[in-house]
Amino acid sequence: MSTDGKKKSDERRRKQQFLRCARILVQLIAFIFAPALFSQAFGAVKEVAATMGKGDVLDLSDFVIRLLILCGVTILLGRVFCGWLCAFGALNDWVYQLSAFLQKKTGKKLPKLSEPLIPVLQKMKYFVLVLTLILCFLGQSSFVTKNSPWTVFSLITAGNFSFAEYGTGCFFCVLLLLGMAVHERFFCQFFCPMGAVFSLLPELPLLHRDEKSCIPNCQACRKNCPVHIKLGEDSFKQGECIRCGRCMLICPRKNIGVFRMENREFRKTESEIEKKA
């Protein structure tokens, strides 16, 4: 590799490290100061369904306003809330990273989910959402609250450990933690009802991938995607992308980005470097 090529590679690694640290910092801040955002948004979803079931007029409560704001952000920027701000999503990341570290140190590997099973399990979150909406519509909001794992999580993050009456919720919470240790973004991909809501929203085409310029058989972006998106030209429109930025960091040709023009300029520079090498 030429000197210019090495400088480019080093610069790319520095950017990767910077974005990785920035994301962890934002997740920590959100986890400490706004851990209830997920529960509040989900509370608004339950509130809407319950109000419809009663035939009442929906009030713009604080929960509903927060939900509308998060939906607006998702339409504009994609699921940045899931990738950067959700406390439950951050917990997913940290549990999996700790598990990966322990597996590496001990040399013992946990079983992995088979690739064909993952797309099937990703549909489960829609079932959870529909079931929740039906129960709330039928006036069973308290039943959902009492038996949901995110209620237990909310109590813990609020410093309230009086959740003995939430036995079923605790059981599901433990199961989810075990799943997080085995599979990256386990809850977010498979069981998160808010993830289901956000994935159904229309999104502006913020990210693009120029597949024609990829290195043959590279697959780096697909192998490193935490939510197992099969990346293609229109992959970011399928609703699963959590905007973590990992695909942009890992791509050796920088084919994934916010603006196509920037990518073309980068590839032109890379091509010139390769000719000089």
Backbone as JSON, one array per atom type, in Angstrom:
{
  "sequence": "MSTDGKKKSDERRRKQQFLRCARILVQLIAFIFAPALFSQAFGAVKEVAATMGKGDVLDLSDFVIRLLILCGVTILLGRVFCGWLCAFGALNDWVYQLSAFLQKKTGKKLPKLSEPLIPVLQKMKYFVLVLTLILCFLGQSSFVTKNSPWTVFSLITAGNFSFAEYGTGCFFCVLLLLGMAVHERFFCQFFCPMGAVFSLLPELPLLHRDEKSCIPNCQACRKNCPVHIKLGEDSFKQGECIRCGRCMLICPRKNIGVFRMENREFRKTESEIEKKA",
  "N": [[0.85, -1.21, 0.0], [0.52, 2.27, -0.81], [1.95, 5.36, 0.52], [0.0, 7.37, 0.61], [-2.29, 5.8, 0.49], [-2.09, 4.43, 2.92], [-2.37, 6.55, 4.7], [-4.99, 7.29, 4.18], [-6.3, 4.99, 5.04], [-5.64, 5.0, 7.78], [-6.9, 7.36, 8.53], [-9.55, 6.66, 8.09], [-9.88, 4.69, 10.03], [-9.59, 6.23, 12.33], [-11.86, 7.83, 12.16], [-13.77, 5.87, 12.39], [-13.35, 5.02, 15.05], [-13.93, 7.37, 16.39], [-16.71, 7.8, 15.79], [-17.74, 5.49, 16.94], [-17.12, 5.86, 19.67], [-18.54, 8.22, 20.1], [-21.17, 7.34, 19.77], [-21.45, 5.54, 21.91], [-21.14, 7.34, 24.03], [-23.39, 9.04, 23.66], [-25.41, 7.14, 24.05], [-24.95, 6.48, 26.74], [-25.49, 8.94, 28.01], [-28.2, 9.25, 27.34], [-29.21, 6.97, 28.58], [-28.76, 7.54, 31.27], [-30.04, 10.01, 31.76], [-32.47, 9.98, 30.39], [-33.95, 7.47, 30.62], [-36.53, 6.57, 30.49], [-37.77, 7.11, 28.1], [-38.42, 5.19, 26.14], [-40.4, 3.65, 27.48], [-42.3, 5.63, 27.93], [-43.04, 6.37, 25.31], [-44.08, 3.94, 24.46], [-46.11, 3.74, 26.31], [-47.76, 5.72, 25.34], [-48.65, 4.55, 22.96], [-50.18, 2.44, 23.98], [-52.05, 4.0, 25.29], [-53.38, 5.3, 23.19], [-54.62, 3.11, 21.91], [-56.26, 2.18, 24.0], [-57.93, 4.39, 24.4], [-59.27, 4.5, 21.97], [-60.65, 2.11, 22.19], [-62.45, 2.73, 24.2], [-63.92, 4.62, 22.97], [-63.48, 7.28, 23.34], [-62.32, 10.73, 23.09], [-59.07, 11.38, 22.01], [-56.61, 12.72, 24.08], [-53.95, 15.12, 23.96], [-51.65, 14.1, 25.63], [-48.64, 14.2, 27.68], [-47.21, 11.87, 27.12], [-48.23, 11.11, 24.62], [-47.44, 13.28, 23.05], [-44.64, 13.0, 23.19], [-44.4, 10.58, 21.82], [-45.3, 11.35, 19.25], [-43.29, 13.16, 18.57], [-41.03, 11.45, 18.49], [-41.83, 9.8, 16.4], [-41.87, 11.65, 14.32], [-39.14, 12.32, 14.2], [-38.15, 9.84, 13.43], [-39.26, 9.57, 10.85], [-37.87, 11.59, 9.54], [-35.11, 11.04, 10.0], [-34.79, 8.31, 10.14], [-34.49, 5.3, 12.15], [-33.06, 6.49, 14.42], [-33.51, 6.85, 17.08], [-33.74, 4.23, 18.09], [-31.15, 3.27, 17.58], [-29.43, 5.03, 18.9], [-30.53, 6.38, 21.16], [-32.36, 4.92, 22.72], [-32.82, 3.45, 25.84], [-33.24, 0.76, 26.41], [-32.32, -0.37, 24.07], [-29.62, 0.35, 24.25], [-28.93, -1.18, 26.48], [-29.21, -3.7, 25.32], [-26.99, -3.64, 23.55], [-24.8, -3.44, 25.36], [-25.0, -5.72, 26.99], [-24.64, -7.73, 25.09], [-22.05, -7.1, 24.17], [-20.56, -7.48, 26.51], [-21.02, -10.2, 26.86], [-19.78, -11.2, 24.51], [-17.15, -10.49, 25.06], [-16.61, -12.05, 27.37], [-16.94, -14.59, 26.29], [-14.83, -14.64, 24.52], [-12.67, -14.48, 26.26], [-12.92, -16.78, 27.84], [-13.0, -18.75, 25.99], [-15.21, -20.2, 25.38], [-18.03, -20.71, 23.43], [-21.27, -19.4, 22.96], [-24.37, -20.8, 21.79], [-25.51, -19.96, 18.47], [-28.09, -18.19, 16.7], [-29.65, -19.58, 13.86], [-29.14, -18.47, 10.49], [-31.38, -18.59, 8.6], [-33.47, -18.51, 10.41], [-33.57, -16.01, 11.56], [-34.88, -13.87, 9.94], [-37.5, -14.76, 10.22], [-37.98, -14.62, 12.98], [-37.8, -11.88, 13.26], [-40.26, -10.98, 12.57], [-41.77, -11.36, 14.79], [-42.01, -9.16, 16.5], [-44.05, -7.64, 15.44], [-46.25, -9.19, 15.97], [-46.23, -9.01, 18.77], [-46.77, -6.28, 19.02], [-49.36, -6.07, 17.81], [-50.85, -7.79, 19.48], [-50.61, -6.41, 21.9], [-51.96, -4.01, 21.26], [-54.54, -4.99, 20.8], [-55.25, -6.01, 23.35], [-55.15, -3.66, 24.89], [-57.1, -2.16, 23.6], [-59.29, -3.61, 24.34], [-59.53, -2.91, 26.92], [-57.57, -3.84, 28.68], [-55.19, -2.66, 29.58], [-53.83, -2.42, 32.02], [-53.22, -5.07, 32.53], [-51.33, -5.59, 30.53], [-49.31, -3.81, 31.31], [-48.61, -4.84, 33.83], [-47.49, -7.3, 33.21], [-45.38, -6.98, 31.48], [-41.96, -6.92, 30.36], [-40.65, -4.48, 29.99], [-41.81, -2.82, 31.82], [-40.73, -3.69, 34.23], [-38.06, -3.09, 33.69], [-38.24, -0.29, 33.54], [-38.91, 0.32, 36.19], [-36.57, -0.49, 37.5], [-34.59, 1.22, 36.38], [-35.55, 3.55, 37.41], [-34.87, 3.31, 39.98], [-36.52, 1.9, 41.62], [-37.2, -0.93, 43.28], [-39.31, -2.46, 43.99], [-40.8, -4.7, 42.75], [-42.14, -7.08, 43.16], [-44.7, -7.94, 42.61], [-44.7, -8.08, 39.93], [-44.12, -10.56, 38.68], [-44.33, -12.14, 36.29], [-43.46, -10.29, 34.41], [-40.82, -9.94, 35.31], [-39.82, -12.49, 34.79], [-39.97, -12.6, 31.96], [-38.21, -10.53, 31.44], [-35.75, -11.52, 32.34], [-35.46, -13.65, 30.52], [-35.19, -12.16, 28.16], [-32.77, -10.84, 28.68], [-31.03, -13.01, 28.66], [-31.32, -13.74, 26.0], [-30.23, -11.45, 24.81], [-27.56, -11.8, 25.42], [-26.88, -13.85, 23.77], [-27.56, -13.13, 21.16], [-27.05, -10.35, 19.08], [-28.71, -7.25, 19.58], [-31.13, -8.49, 20.33], [-33.72, -8.15, 21.6], [-34.55, -5.77, 20.31], [-34.69, -6.5, 17.6], [-36.48, -8.69, 17.55], [-38.63, -8.61, 19.44], [-39.46, -6.04, 20.18], [-42.05, -3.8, 20.56], [-42.16, -1.07, 19.98], [-40.15, -0.86, 18.14], [-41.4, -2.17, 16.07], [-43.44, -0.34, 15.51], [-41.95, 1.93, 14.66], [-40.63, 0.82, 12.44], [-42.63, 0.62, 10.59], [-43.16, 3.15, 9.76], [-42.97, 5.69, 7.21], [-39.86, 6.66, 5.71], [-37.45, 9.21, 5.06], [-35.16, 9.03, 2.32], [-32.38, 8.8, 3.56], [-29.88, 7.43, 3.85], [-27.66, 5.83, 1.55], [-26.51, 3.21, -0.62], [-24.04, 2.32, -2.83], [-23.93, -0.23, -4.65], [-22.67, -1.09, -6.95], [-20.04, -0.31, -6.92], [-18.8, -1.89, -5.08], [-16.34, -4.05, -3.54], [-15.76, -7.18, -4.99], [-17.48, -9.93, -3.56], [-17.16, -8.94, -0.96], [-18.88, -8.3, 1.38], [-18.66, -7.13, 3.89], [-20.28, -5.18, 5.15], [-22.75, -6.48, 5.45], [-22.09, -8.63, 7.1], [-21.43, -7.35, 9.44], [-23.64, -5.98, 10.28], [-25.8, -5.13, 12.91], [-28.49, -5.74, 12.97], [-28.92, -7.5, 10.99], [-29.44, -6.82, 8.26], [-29.87, -7.39, 4.84], [-27.96, -5.89, 2.87], [-28.57, -3.68, 0.19], [-29.2, -1.67, -2.74], [-31.61, -0.35, -2.02], [-31.83, -0.94, 0.66], [-32.05, 0.46, 3.08], [-34.6, 1.32, 3.26], [-36.24, -0.54, 4.29], [-36.98, -0.54, 6.93], [-35.79, -1.86, 9.1], [-33.28, -0.9, 9.7], [-31.26, 0.62, 12.14], [-29.74, 2.85, 12.15], [-27.13, 2.85, 13.18], [-24.67, 3.26, 12.07], [-22.62, 1.5, 11.61], [-22.2, 0.1, 9.21], [-21.3, 2.09, 7.49], [-18.9, 2.66, 8.7], [-17.42, 0.32, 8.38], [-17.15, -0.19, 5.68], [-14.81, -0.61, 3.13], [-14.6, 0.84, 0.78], [-16.12, 3.0, 1.21], [-18.78, 3.13, 0.31], [-21.25, 3.47, 1.37], [-23.29, 5.98, 2.52], [-24.48, 9.3, 3.48], [-24.78, 11.17, 1.48], [-24.71, 10.72, -1.95], [-22.97, 12.05, -3.67], [-20.74, 12.72, -2.15], [-19.69, 10.19, -1.7], [-18.96, 9.46, -4.28], [-16.9, 11.27, -4.81], [-15.06, 10.44, -2.91], [-14.5, 7.84, -3.82], [-13.31, 8.47, -6.24], [-10.97, 9.68, -5.4], [-9.83, 7.49, -4.07], [-9.45, 5.79, -6.26], [-7.53, 7.18, -7.7], [-5.42, 6.98, -5.9], [-4.96, 4.22, -5.9], [-4.03, 3.89, -8.51], [-1.61, 5.18, -8.37], [-0.26, 3.56, -6.62]],
  "CA": [[0.0, 0.0, 0.0], [1.27, 3.5, -0.88], [1.86, 6.22, 1.7], [-1.32, 8.02, 0.58], [-3.29, 4.79, 0.83], [-2.01, 4.16, 4.36], [-2.94, 7.7, 5.4], [-6.44, 7.19, 4.05], [-6.74, 3.9, 5.89], [-5.53, 5.45, 9.16], [-7.94, 8.36, 8.74], [-10.82, 5.95, 8.17], [-9.93, 4.04, 11.35], [-9.82, 7.27, 13.35], [-13.27, 8.2, 12.07], [-14.52, 4.75, 12.95], [-13.22, 5.06, 16.5], [-14.64, 8.57, 16.87], [-18.14, 7.57, 15.74], [-18.06, 4.45, 17.91], [-17.09, 6.48, 21.01], [-19.64, 9.19, 20.16], [-22.43, 6.61, 19.96], [-21.46, 5.04, 23.29], [-21.35, 8.5, 24.9], [-24.79, 9.45, 23.54], [-26.21, 6.11, 24.7], [-24.79, 6.63, 28.19], [-26.22, 10.14, 28.43], [-29.64, 8.95, 27.24], [-29.53, 5.95, 29.58], [-28.73, 8.14, 32.6], [-30.95, 11.15, 31.91], [-33.79, 9.77, 29.78], [-34.16, 6.03, 30.44], [-37.96, 6.25, 30.39], [-38.32, 7.52, 26.8], [-39.03, 4.02, 25.5], [-41.64, 3.3, 28.19], [-43.27, 6.7, 27.72], [-43.56, 6.25, 23.95], [-44.93, 2.75, 24.41], [-47.29, 4.08, 27.07], [-48.64, 6.48, 24.47], [-49.26, 3.59, 22.05], [-51.24, 1.79, 24.74], [-53.07, 5.01, 25.58], [-54.16, 5.5, 21.97], [-55.47, 1.93, 21.71], [-57.28, 2.14, 25.07], [-58.88, 5.48, 24.15], [-60.11, 4.07, 20.85], [-61.55, 1.08, 22.69], [-63.51, 3.36, 25.0], [-64.68, 5.55, 22.13], [-63.26, 8.64, 23.82], [-61.46, 11.6, 22.29], [-57.69, 11.28, 22.46], [-55.98, 13.94, 24.56], [-52.52, 15.23, 23.68], [-50.91, 13.98, 26.89], [-47.18, 14.27, 27.52], [-46.76, 10.63, 26.48], [-48.59, 11.15, 23.19], [-46.58, 14.29, 22.42], [-43.32, 12.38, 23.03], [-44.51, 9.59, 20.75], [-45.37, 12.07, 17.98], [-41.95, 13.7, 18.3], [-40.16, 10.35, 18.09], [-42.27, 9.37, 15.07], [-41.39, 12.67, 13.39], [-37.69, 12.13, 14.07], [-37.94, 8.61, 12.66], [-39.57, 9.85, 9.45], [-36.82, 12.44, 8.99], [-33.74, 10.52, 10.14], [-34.76, 6.87, 10.33], [-34.62, 4.85, 13.54], [-31.93, 6.93, 15.23], [-33.85, 6.63, 18.49], [-33.39, 2.85, 18.41], [-29.71, 3.05, 17.52], [-28.61, 5.96, 19.67], [-31.15, 7.0, 22.34], [-33.2, 4.01, 23.51], [-32.11, 2.83, 26.96], [-33.34, -0.69, 26.27], [-31.41, -0.7, 22.99], [-28.27, 0.44, 24.79], [-28.74, -2.37, 27.31], [-28.97, -4.78, 24.36], [-25.61, -3.55, 23.07], [-23.84, -3.66, 26.43], [-25.07, -7.13, 27.4], [-24.02, -8.55, 24.03], [-20.61, -6.83, 24.16], [-20.01, -8.16, 27.67], [-21.06, -11.63, 26.55], [-18.75, -11.48, 23.52], [-15.87, -10.37, 25.76], [-16.45, -13.22, 28.23], [-16.77, -15.76, 25.43], [-13.47, -14.59, 23.98], [-11.72, -14.74, 27.34], [-13.05, -18.16, 28.33], [-12.9, -19.68, 24.88], [-16.47, -20.95, 25.26], [-18.96, -20.01, 22.56], [-22.69, -19.66, 23.13], [-25.01, -21.17, 20.51], [-26.0, -18.84, 17.69], [-29.31, -18.41, 15.94], [-29.37, -19.88, 12.45], [-29.46, -17.35, 9.6], [-32.75, -18.63, 8.08], [-34.45, -18.28, 11.48], [-33.58, -14.59, 11.95], [-35.98, -13.11, 9.32], [-38.77, -15.23, 10.78], [-38.11, -14.05, 14.32], [-37.98, -10.44, 13.15], [-41.7, -10.7, 12.43], [-42.42, -11.52, 16.1], [-42.3, -7.87, 17.13], [-45.34, -7.18, 14.95], [-47.23, -9.95, 16.74], [-46.26, -8.39, 20.1], [-47.46, -4.99, 18.88], [-50.79, -6.3, 17.56], [-51.42, -8.35, 20.7], [-50.69, -5.31, 22.86], [-53.02, -3.1, 20.83], [-55.83, -5.65, 21.02], [-55.51, -6.06, 24.79], [-55.44, -2.3, 25.36], [-58.39, -1.79, 23.01], [-60.31, -4.32, 25.11], [-59.52, -2.41, 28.29], [-56.64, -4.62, 29.49], [-53.91, -1.96, 29.64], [-53.17, -2.76, 33.29], [-52.68, -6.42, 32.37], [-50.11, -5.46, 29.73], [-48.31, -3.14, 32.14], [-48.19, -5.71, 34.92], [-46.8, -8.51, 32.75], [-44.39, -6.68, 30.45], [-40.58, -6.78, 30.86], [-40.2, -3.09, 29.98], [-42.26, -2.22, 33.07], [-39.69, -4.03, 35.21], [-36.88, -2.29, 33.33], [-38.51, 1.1, 33.93], [-38.83, 0.4, 37.65], [-35.17, -0.62, 37.89], [-33.89, 2.44, 36.01], [-36.04, 4.62, 38.28], [-34.41, 3.03, 41.33], [-37.61, 1.28, 42.37], [-37.01, -2.39, 43.22], [-40.5, -3.1, 44.54], [-41.55, -5.28, 41.63], [-42.48, -8.46, 43.48], [-45.99, -8.26, 41.98], [-44.5, -8.18, 38.49], [-43.38, -11.8, 38.5], [-44.28, -12.52, 34.88], [-42.58, -9.32, 33.76], [-39.44, -10.27, 35.69], [-39.47, -13.71, 34.07], [-39.7, -12.23, 30.56], [-37.03, -9.67, 31.43], [-34.59, -12.42, 32.44], [-35.35, -14.34, 29.23], [-34.66, -11.22, 27.18], [-31.36, -10.63, 28.98], [-30.32, -14.19, 28.16], [-31.32, -13.62, 24.54], [-29.28, -10.39, 24.46], [-26.21, -12.34, 25.54], [-26.65, -14.8, 22.68], [-27.75, -12.54, 19.83], [-26.99, -8.88, 19.1], [-29.99, -6.56, 19.43], [-32.14, -9.55, 20.41], [-35.04, -7.57, 21.88], [-34.88, -4.78, 19.29], [-35.04, -7.16, 16.34], [-37.5, -9.74, 17.58], [-39.77, -8.47, 20.36], [-39.75, -4.66, 20.58], [-43.25, -3.26, 19.89], [-41.87, 0.26, 19.44], [-39.4, -1.12, 16.92], [-42.4, -2.49, 15.06], [-44.11, 0.92, 15.13], [-41.02, 2.76, 13.89], [-40.3, 0.19, 11.17], [-43.77, 0.79, 9.69], [-43.26, 4.54, 9.34], [-42.18, 6.06, 6.02], [-38.61, 7.34, 6.05], [-36.75, 9.89, 3.98], [-34.0, 8.21, 1.88], [-31.18, 9.48, 4.09], [-28.68, 6.65, 3.56], [-27.6, 5.17, 0.25], [-25.41, 2.28, -0.84], [-23.73, 2.12, -4.24], [-23.48, -1.62, -4.7], [-21.87, -1.33, -8.14], [-18.63, -0.02, -6.65], [-18.31, -2.73, -3.99], [-15.34, -5.08, -3.81], [-16.45, -8.48, -5.19], [-17.56, -10.87, -2.43], [-16.69, -8.31, 0.28], [-19.89, -8.64, 2.39], [-18.3, -6.6, 5.22], [-21.41, -4.48, 5.76], [-23.78, -7.45, 5.83], [-21.61, -9.45, 8.21], [-21.29, -6.54, 10.64], [-24.89, -5.29, 10.61], [-26.35, -5.68, 14.15], [-29.87, -6.18, 12.8], [-28.91, -8.49, 9.91], [-30.03, -6.34, 7.02], [-29.19, -7.8, 3.61], [-27.81, -4.58, 2.28], [-28.64, -3.49, -1.24], [-29.4, -0.27, -3.09], [-32.75, 0.21, -1.29], [-31.92, -1.68, 1.92], [-32.36, 1.29, 4.23], [-36.02, 1.65, 3.24], [-37.02, -1.67, 4.75], [-37.46, -0.29, 8.27], [-35.04, -2.52, 10.17], [-32.03, -0.18, 9.97], [-31.32, 1.44, 13.36], [-28.86, 3.99, 11.94], [-25.97, 2.78, 14.08], [-23.51, 3.73, 11.33], [-21.56, 0.5, 11.53], [-21.93, -0.25, 7.81], [-20.49, 3.17, 6.93], [-17.57, 2.56, 9.29], [-16.71, -0.89, 7.98], [-17.0, -0.29, 4.22], [-13.48, -0.17, 2.71], [-14.73, 1.78, -0.33], [-17.02, 4.08, 1.65], [-19.91, 3.15, -0.62], [-22.48, 3.75, 2.12], [-23.22, 7.31, 3.12], [-25.66, 10.14, 3.46], [-24.87, 11.82, 0.19], [-24.06, 9.97, -3.01], [-21.9, 12.84, -4.28], [-19.55, 12.59, -1.31], [-19.15, 8.87, -1.93], [-18.3, 9.43, -5.58], [-15.64, 11.99, -4.68], [-14.16, 9.59, -2.15], [-14.05, 6.75, -4.66], [-12.42, 9.02, -7.23], [-9.68, 9.83, -4.72], [-9.3, 6.15, -3.86], [-9.02, 5.26, -7.55], [-6.27, 7.83, -8.02], [-4.4, 6.42, -5.02], [-4.66, 2.86, -6.37], [-3.22, 3.98, -9.73], [-0.26, 5.6, -7.99], [0.38, 2.51, -5.8]],
  "C": [[0.87, 1.24, 0.0], [1.1, 4.31, 0.39], [0.5, 6.91, 1.78], [-2.43, 7.04, 0.97], [-3.29, 4.49, 2.31], [-2.6, 5.31, 5.16], [-4.46, 7.67, 5.35], [-7.01, 6.11, 4.97], [-6.72, 4.31, 7.36], [-6.62, 6.47, 9.49], [-9.31, 7.7, 8.89], [-10.96, 5.27, 9.53], [-10.19, 5.06, 12.45], [-11.29, 7.71, 13.35], [-14.16, 7.11, 12.65], [-14.52, 4.8, 14.47], [-13.98, 6.24, 17.09], [-16.15, 8.33, 16.9], [-18.57, 6.51, 16.76], [-18.11, 5.04, 19.33], [-18.24, 7.47, 21.18], [-20.96, 8.48, 20.43], [-22.54, 6.08, 21.38], [-21.75, 6.18, 24.26], [-22.81, 8.95, 24.87], [-25.7, 8.43, 24.23], [-26.14, 6.22, 26.22], [-25.58, 7.82, 28.72], [-27.72, 9.88, 28.42], [-30.06, 7.95, 28.3], [-29.63, 6.57, 30.98], [-29.85, 9.16, 32.77], [-32.34, 10.93, 31.31], [-34.07, 8.29, 29.57], [-35.61, 5.65, 30.19], [-38.56, 6.6, 29.04], [-39.03, 6.37, 26.1], [-40.38, 3.71, 26.15], [-42.71, 4.36, 27.98], [-43.88, 6.64, 26.32], [-44.49, 5.05, 23.84], [-46.21, 2.97, 25.21], [-48.29, 4.87, 26.24], [-49.35, 5.57, 23.47], [-50.41, 2.87, 22.74], [-52.39, 2.75, 25.03], [-53.97, 5.24, 24.37], [-55.13, 4.34, 21.75], [-56.58, 1.88, 22.75], [-58.35, 3.22, 24.85], [-59.82, 5.12, 23.02], [-61.11, 3.01, 21.31], [-62.71, 1.63, 23.49], [-64.4, 4.28, 24.16], [-64.54, 6.98, 22.55], [-62.4, 9.43, 22.83], [-60.05, 11.55, 22.87], [-57.16, 12.64, 22.88], [-54.49, 13.93, 24.2], [-51.77, 15.26, 25.01], [-49.41, 14.09, 26.61], [-46.64, 13.04, 26.8], [-47.03, 10.65, 24.98], [-47.71, 12.15, 22.45], [-45.17, 13.72, 22.2], [-43.32, 11.36, 21.9], [-44.53, 10.27, 19.39], [-44.01, 12.66, 17.59], [-41.02, 12.6, 17.81], [-40.54, 9.83, 16.7], [-41.8, 10.36, 14.01], [-39.9, 12.55, 13.13], [-37.38, 10.9, 13.22], [-38.22, 8.82, 11.18], [-38.45, 10.65, 8.79], [-35.46, 11.76, 8.93], [-33.66, 9.01, 10.21], [-34.77, 6.54, 11.82], [-33.4, 5.19, 14.39], [-32.23, 6.76, 16.71], [-33.44, 5.23, 18.92], [-31.88, 2.66, 18.5], [-28.89, 3.88, 18.47], [-29.21, 6.37, 21.03], [-31.93, 6.05, 23.24], [-32.38, 3.32, 24.6], [-32.13, 1.31, 26.86], [-32.43, -1.17, 25.14], [-29.96, -0.66, 23.44], [-27.95, -0.77, 25.67], [-28.48, -3.6, 26.44], [-27.5, -4.81, 23.93], [-24.61, -3.95, 24.16], [-23.83, -5.12, 26.9], [-24.38, -8.01, 26.37], [-22.5, -8.35, 24.0], [-19.92, -7.51, 25.34], [-19.96, -9.66, 27.43], [-19.97, -12.02, 25.56], [-17.36, -11.43, 24.15], [-15.59, -11.61, 26.61], [-16.25, -14.49, 27.41], [-15.36, -15.82, 24.87], [-12.45, -14.96, 25.04], [-11.75, -16.2, 27.8], [-12.88, -19.19, 27.23], [-14.13, -20.54, 24.68], [-17.48, -20.12, 24.48], [-20.41, -20.4, 22.88], [-23.3, -20.03, 21.78], [-25.55, -19.93, 19.8], [-27.29, -19.2, 16.96], [-28.95, -18.66, 14.47], [-29.84, -18.72, 11.58], [-30.88, -17.41, 9.04], [-33.81, -18.31, 9.13], [-34.61, -16.79, 11.8], [-34.69, -13.8, 11.28], [-37.35, -13.51, 9.84], [-39.01, -14.6, 12.15], [-38.32, -12.54, 14.28], [-39.45, -10.05, 13.01], [-42.42, -10.78, 13.77], [-42.8, -10.2, 16.74], [-43.64, -7.3, 16.66], [-46.47, -7.92, 15.66], [-47.37, -9.36, 18.14], [-47.02, -7.07, 20.05], [-48.95, -5.19, 18.71], [-51.48, -6.84, 18.8], [-51.61, -7.27, 21.76], [-51.84, -4.36, 22.52], [-54.41, -3.7, 21.08], [-56.2, -5.65, 22.5], [-55.87, -4.68, 25.33], [-56.78, -1.82, 24.83], [-59.54, -2.41, 23.8], [-60.31, -3.92, 26.59], [-58.58, -3.15, 29.22], [-55.25, -3.97, 29.58], [-53.13, -2.32, 30.9], [-52.56, -4.15, 33.24], [-51.37, -6.39, 31.6], [-48.99, -4.86, 30.58], [-47.75, -4.08, 33.2], [-47.32, -6.86, 34.46], [-45.71, -8.24, 31.7], [-42.99, -6.48, 31.04], [-40.13, -5.33, 30.89], [-40.73, -2.33, 31.18], [-41.23, -2.46, 34.17], [-38.44, -3.21, 34.96], [-37.06, -0.84, 33.76], [-38.41, 1.29, 35.43], [-37.37, 0.37, 38.11], [-34.41, 0.67, 37.59], [-34.34, 3.63, 36.84], [-35.61, 4.41, 39.73], [-35.46, 2.42, 42.22], [-37.51, -0.24, 42.21], [-38.18, -3.14, 43.86], [-41.35, -3.67, 43.4], [-41.88, -6.74, 41.88], [-43.79, -8.88, 42.8], [-45.88, -8.4, 40.47], [-43.69, -9.44, 38.15], [-43.24, -12.22, 37.05], [-43.37, -11.58, 34.1], [-41.12, -9.58, 34.05], [-38.95, -11.51, 34.93], [-39.12, -13.4, 32.62], [-38.44, -11.37, 30.45], [-35.76, -10.5, 31.49], [-34.38, -13.17, 31.13], [-34.76, -13.42, 28.17], [-33.18, -10.94, 27.41], [-30.51, -11.8, 28.49], [-30.24, -14.14, 26.63], [-30.33, -12.56, 24.07], [-27.84, -10.88, 24.5], [-25.86, -13.26, 24.37], [-26.65, -14.11, 21.32], [-27.79, -11.02, 19.94], [-28.35, -8.27, 18.79], [-31.16, -7.55, 19.41], [-33.54, -8.98, 20.59], [-35.47, -6.63, 20.75], [-35.35, -5.43, 18.0], [-36.32, -7.98, 16.43], [-38.75, -9.42, 18.39], [-40.16, -7.03, 20.7], [-40.97, -4.11, 19.85], [-43.02, -1.86, 19.32], [-41.02, 0.14, 18.18], [-40.33, -1.45, 15.77], [-43.11, -1.23, 14.57], [-43.2, 1.74, 14.23], [-40.7, 2.16, 12.52], [-41.41, 0.34, 10.14], [-43.9, 2.21, 9.17], [-42.49, 4.78, 8.04], [-40.93, 6.82, 6.45], [-38.05, 8.05, 4.83], [-35.52, 9.07, 3.6], [-32.69, 8.86, 2.27], [-29.9, 8.75, 3.69], [-28.79, 5.98, 2.19], [-26.41, 4.22, 0.22], [-25.24, 2.06, -2.34], [-23.1, 0.75, -4.4], [-22.56, -1.89, -5.89], [-20.38, -1.13, -7.9], [-18.03, -0.89, -5.56], [-17.21, -3.68, -4.47], [-16.05, -6.41, -3.96], [-16.34, -9.38, -3.97], [-17.08, -10.27, -1.11], [-17.6, -8.69, 1.46], [-19.6, -8.09, 3.78], [-19.49, -5.94, 5.91], [-22.48, -5.45, 6.24], [-23.35, -8.26, 7.05], [-21.56, -8.68, 9.52], [-22.56, -5.79, 11.03], [-25.52, -5.92, 11.86], [-27.78, -6.18, 14.02], [-30.04, -7.02, 11.53], [-29.69, -8.04, 8.68], [-29.21, -6.87, 5.84], [-29.08, -6.57, 2.73], [-27.83, -4.61, 0.76], [-28.91, -2.03, -1.5], [-30.51, 0.37, -2.27], [-32.91, -0.41, 0.1], [-32.42, -0.82, 3.07], [-33.82, 1.71, 4.27], [-36.86, 0.54, 3.86], [-37.41, -1.58, 6.21], [-36.68, -0.92, 9.39], [-33.79, -1.75, 10.57], [-32.19, 0.73, 11.18], [-30.32, 2.6, 13.32], [-27.67, 4.01, 12.9], [-24.7, 3.27, 13.4], [-22.41, 2.72, 11.14], [-21.2, 0.15, 10.08], [-21.07, 0.82, 7.14], [-19.05, 3.08, 7.43], [-16.76, 1.42, 8.68], [-16.41, -0.94, 6.49], [-15.64, 0.23, 3.77], [-13.51, 0.83, 1.56], [-15.59, 2.98, 0.01], [-18.18, 4.25, 0.69], [-21.23, 3.47, 0.04], [-22.34, 5.11, 2.78], [-24.5, 8.08, 2.98], [-25.85, 10.78, 2.1], [-24.07, 11.05, -0.85], [-22.85, 10.73, -3.56], [-20.62, 12.72, -3.48], [-18.9, 11.24, -1.54], [-18.41, 8.8, -3.25], [-16.95, 10.13, -5.52], [-14.62, 11.16, -3.93], [-13.6, 8.48, -3.03], [-13.1, 7.22, -5.76], [-11.02, 9.2, -6.65], [-9.02, 8.48, -4.5], [-8.76, 5.56, -5.16], [-7.68, 5.87, -7.96], [-5.12, 7.29, -7.19], [-3.96, 5.05, -5.5], [-3.79, 2.89, -7.63], [-1.77, 4.35, -9.42], [0.5, 4.48, -7.29], [1.19, 1.54, -6.67]]
}
